[in-house]
Amino acid sequence: MIRLLIDENFNNHILRGVKSRLPQLDFVLAKHVGLAGLPDTVLLRWAAQENRTILTHDIKTLIPDAIQLIVQCEPMAGVILVPQRLNMGLAISDLELLLEYFSQAELRDSIRYLPL
């Protein structure tokens, strides 16, 4: 299963829904590991070191920073982008599928957009 770093502004209702379907979900919250308020590049580098894919709604800053790391051939553990306007039920279902059927290696150096 995919190891996740949950961005600090991620919707807790979606996270709870995914956790209820995947009780074994391995995740840490950015704010609980001292990453709250830090630049996205810090989150991305921390996630790469810890081999954790970032789960986020942040398309404006995190995605361009992730692309920049890929272009520079720096390690990037992967990003899953869930649009804030995506229906919550669809977000939970798609995340469940993605987290169950993809490997950590398949997400490395990639950005996955929901819906699938």
Secondary structure, 3 states (H helix, E strand, C coil): CCEEEECCCCCHHHHHHHHHHCCCCEEEEHHHHCCCCCCHHHHHHHHHHHCCEEEECCCCCHHHHHHHHHHCCCCCCCEEECCCCCCHHHHHHHHHHHHHHCCHHHHCCCEEECCC
